[in-house]
Amino acid sequence: MPVTDTSLAEMLEQLVNIPSVTGNEQQIVDWITRRLAASSRGEIIRHGLSIVWRAPRKGRPLIVLAGHTDTVPPQGNATAKRIDDRLYGVGTTDMKAGDAVMLALAESLDLNALRFDLACVFYEAEEGPADGNGLKRVLNESPWLRDASLAVILEPTDAAVEMGCNGSMNVQVRVPGVAAHAARPWQGKNAVAAGAQWLAEITRYPSTPHIIQGMEFRETLQVTKVRAGVVHNVIPAEMLVVLNHRFPPDRTIEQAIANVRQRVPQEFGFEVVSQSPPGKVCADHDEVKRFVRVSGAKVAGKQGWTDVARFTAAGVPAFNYGPGLPDLCHRADEYCPIPNLGTVYENLARFLRESA
């Protein structure tokens, strides 16, 4: 049966209607496993709540397609809804649309006619803390994936090729004070007052563009949490501020930490609570250039963090390419344009088949 926009939309609707908030991926993983097993076209390897599907090996270069199955919590959009050429619902764009395309490719391609051996990775817990990301376990337990010639992450890109990704870190800053009764504040030191000027300055950190291999990546530093005080009549002994820093692919974790550290007074507490390195920009890789040529897709840098970083850290050239819309990730009005499903499917199928 031919793959069409309609059949891809139907598959996406089924995936969206299976709840899979981070930490609750069992049902969707079981569904994907049964679907892949029914086609009897390859080997299925389980890694906890993550799956690797591997086509029969023919000694050709290996291509890996990858996408996460978890979503953020629904915001009144737990059930898929089709309106005209859009499919709405949690995960439609981030990133069950990419999962639907991967499933369709695994089920429909003539595996003997490909230029490559093929593997598809459906992994858990991308939306949660980095340490729990299922791809980390998959790459450790199936190390042959690290020998791939190329990886394509089907994160939302609106059918553009998005290279690399920014690095990300979260820093907790603790502004010290001394508690006292609010009626006698001179007997203490108000942590909010002590940090107010610095807090005002750090919120004005500019969004700074960096050009790498002709693509723009924007560096940002944002205050995402502020907490102080315990009760109404006690001046706070501490103010806790969380900073989220996004930094370009030409900067190391150590350089990024040093950049933030110099912007925080030495007397304030400073702790990096999470960090994810950037993804390497692979625009000059031969197969990446061939995909851009075959697909005709526009090329840009990836502003958000993706698992391109895990693959490139493992020595596998990688890029982002998927049907979802990046600007709609995690929103209540999230949707995927149905024509994008067919576009991404056809371009990936053509790339996997054609030699020129």
N, C-alpha and C positions, 0 to 999 in steps of 0.2 A: 504494500500500500504506500503510495507516495506521501512524502512529508509536505504539509501545507501550513500556511499561517493558521488555518482553522484547527488542524490537528495539534499543532504546537500550543495554541491557546487552550485547547481542551486539556492537554497534559499539564500546563501551568496551572489551570484552575484546580485540577485534582491535587497538585502539590500544595497550593495555597490553602486548600480546605483541610489539610492535615496539620494540626497545631505542632509547632516545633520551636517554641521559644527556647533560647539557650538553656541547656540543662534538661530539656524535655524532647530530645530528638529520637527516642526509641521508635515511636510509631512511624515516622517518616523514613527512618533507616530500614525498618522492616519492609515497608511498602516498596522502596527502591530496590531492595534485595530481591523481593519476590518478582518484581518486574524484570530485572536483569536476568534472573534465573529462568524465567519463562521463555526468554529468547534463545537460551542455550547457545550463545555465541562467544562466550569467553569465560574466563576464570573470575570468581568473586572472592576477594580476600577481605575479611572483617578485621578491623582494628578498633575494638570497643564499639563506639557509636559512629565510627567512620568506615567507609567502604572504598576499596580499590577494585575497579573492574579492569581486567587486562585481556585484550584481544589475543588470539593465538600468535605466538612469536614466530617471525619469519626471518630474523636476523637483520632487519632493517633498522635505521635510526629510530629512536623512541621519541614520540611526542606525548606529553601529558596535558590533559585538560583537567581543570580543577575548579571546584566551587563548594561553598559551605551551605549546609542545609538548615542552619538555625536562623531565627529571626529575633528582632527585638519584640517586646510585648505588644500585642495589638492595641490600637487606640480607636475602638469602635469599627475596626476594619478586618475582623478575624475571618470573615467569609468573602470569597471572591465574588466580584460583581463586574459584569461586562457592560460597558456603555460605548456604543459605536465601535471604534477601533482601539479601545483601551480596555485593559483588564485591571481592575482596582483590587486592592487587598494587601494585607501585611505580607511582605516578602515578594510581592510581584516584581518589584524592581531590584530589591536587595535580598537575596539574589536567586530566587527560585526560577526566574526567567532563564538565567544561565544554566541552572540544573536541568530544566526542561530541554534546552538545546542539547546539552551533553547526553541526556538519555536518548533523545531522538537520533543523535549521531551513532551512539553505541548500538542501537536497534536496527538502523537502516542502512548504514554504509556497507558497500562490498569490501569486506576487510582484506580480501586477496588483491584488490586493485589499488590499494593505497601505496603511497611512497614511504610510509612510515609504519612501524609498529605503534599501537595506540593503547593508552591507559587513561581511564577517567577516575578522578578522585572526588568522592562526595564526603566532606568532612564536617565534623561537629564543632560547636563552641567558638566560632570566629568572633561573634559579637560580644563575648565575655572577656575576662582577663587574658592577657597574652599567654600566660603559662598554661592555661587550659585549652588552648587552641588545638584542635584535633590533628591539624596538618603536621604539627611538630611530632606527634606520636607516629603518624603514618610514615613520615620520612625516616624516622629512626628504626621502625620495625620492617619497612620495605625499602631498604637502602638502595636497591636497584633503580628506584625512581630518580636517584641522584645522578644516574648515568644518562638521563634524558638529554636529547639534543636541544629541546625547547619545551617550555611550559607556557600554556595560555590560561590565565585566570579569568573566568567569565564574570568578573565583577561588573557593576553597572558602568558603562562608558557611552551609552547612546550610539552604539555601533561605531565608535571611533577607536583607534588604537591609542591607548594611554600608556606611556612608557614609565618604568620605574615607579617610585612612590616616595613621598616625604617620610622621614622618620618621625617618631612621636615619643614624647615622654611626659610624665606627670610628676610634679615636684610639690612636696608639702613644705610650706614656709611657716614657721612658728614664731610669732612676735611675742616676746616675753613682757610680762607686767607683774604687778603685785596686787593681790585682791585686797579690797577694803570695803567697808560699808558705804553705800552710795551717799549717805548723809555726811560722811567724813572722807571725801575722796583724796584729800591731801595726805592721808595716812597710807595711801597705796600708790600704784602706778597703773593707769588705765591702758591696757594693751592696745585697744582700738585707737586711742589718741596717739600712742607711740608709733603705730604703723600707718596712720592715716595718710601722711604725706607720701610715704613710699607707695602705698596702695594706689593713690591717685596717679602717681607717675607711671607705675607698671601697667596700668590700664590704658595708657596712651602709647604703648609699644606699637610701632607701625607695622603694617603688613608689607613685607619687603619682597619684591620679585627677584628671582635668581634665574638666569638663563643657562641651561645645560644642554649641550648638543642641539641648540636651537629651540628648546622647549622651556616654557616658563613654569617654575615652581615657586610658590609663595610661602615665605617664612612667617609664622605667626607665634605670638605669645599671649595667651588669654587667661584671665582670672575666671575659674569655673566654679569655685566654692569659697565661701567665707563663713567662718563660724567663730563666735565669741560669746562669753558669758554663760552663766548657769541659772541664775534667778534674777528677778527684776531689781532687787535692792543691793546687789553686789557688783562692784566694778570688776570687769573681766581681768583675770590674771594671765590670760593668753588669748591671742587671736590666731586662728589657723586659716591659712590661705592656700588654696590649691591652684597651681599654674599648669596649664596644658601648653606644651611647646611643640610646634611642627617645624621641622627643619629640612633643608633640601638634600638631595642624594649625594652631593659632593662634600658633605660634612659627616664626620664620625660622631658616634655617641659621646665620646670623650670631649670633643670640641663643642658639641651642643650643651653638655653639662656645664662646661667652663663658661660658655656664653651666658647662661642663665645665672650661674653662681655669682658672676661679677656684677649682676644687677640687683642682688639681694644684699643688704647690709650684713657684715660679718657677725654682728651680735644677734642676728635672727637665726633660728634653727633652719636647717636646710637638709631635706631628705628626698632623694629620687625614689619614688615608690613604684614606678613602672617605666619601662623603656622598650622601644621597638626600633631597630635600626632601619634606615631607609633602604629602598630597593634600587639596585643598580639600573641605570638607563642603558638599554641594549639596542639602541636604534641603529647601530652600525653592524649588527650581526647579520650574516647573509640570509638566514631563514626569516628573520624579522623583516628585513627589507623586501624579501620575496612576498611575504604575506601582505605587506602594505601595497605592493604593486598588484597582486592578484585581487585584493579586496577593493582597492581604490579608496580605502578609508582615510579620513583625515587623521593626523597624528598630533598628540598633545602630551603634556606631562600629567601624571596622576597626583592630585593634591592630597587626597586622603591616603592613609596607610592601607596597604593590601598585602596579601601573602606572596606577591611578587618578591618581596624582601626575603622571605624564607627560601624561595627557590634560588634567587641569585646569590644568597649567602652560601648555598650548597653547591654553587658553581654551575647552575643551570640557567641559561639565558631565558628570560621570561618577559611577558608583557600582559597588560590588561585588555580584554576585549569582550564585551557582553552587551545584551539587548536592553538592560535596565537604564534608567535615567539617574545619573549621580546626584542631581539636585533634589531628588525626591526620597532619598534614603532616610528611613526612620520617621517619615512624616505620616500623619493620619490620612492624607490624600494621596498616598503612594499608589502609583500605577505603572504598568508597562505598556508601551505602544505595541499592539499586536504585530504590525508589519516589521518591527525590529526583530522579532523572533525569527521570521523567515530570512531576513537579510543576514543575520549572524549565522544561522544554520547553513545557508548556501555558501557564504564566504569561507567558513571553516571546512565544509565538505569539499569545496573546490581546491582549497589550499592542500588538504590532505591527499587529494587525488592527483593533481596536476604537477608535472615536472618542470613546467616553464612559467 
